[in-house]
Amino acid sequence: VVVPNSKGFFAALGVIAFVTSWNQFLWPLVIAQDQDSWTVQVALSTFLTAQSIDVVQLFLAAAVSIMPLVVVFVALQRLLVRGVAETGIKA
């Protein structure tokens, strides 16, 4: 009875958990030994060096890296909006 009414909550929790795990930087930087196990943020940081910043490639890689986040948000947007509308305070 409760689970069908909680789809919005579960969708919001899923989006938050996905974004949190997608944006992790420090732990993968410390643990990852080879480039195959880097997260997107660690790979993006390789475009920044002390001598130069490759702005064009950094911005292009950053734009490509947010695509999975946009896809997840668009896929769950209907449930998120419905969950917020249903859990709001009603007068």
Helices and strands as residue ranges (DSSP letters): H 2-5, H 7-22, H 26-31, G 35-37, H 40-45, H 55-65, H 67-87
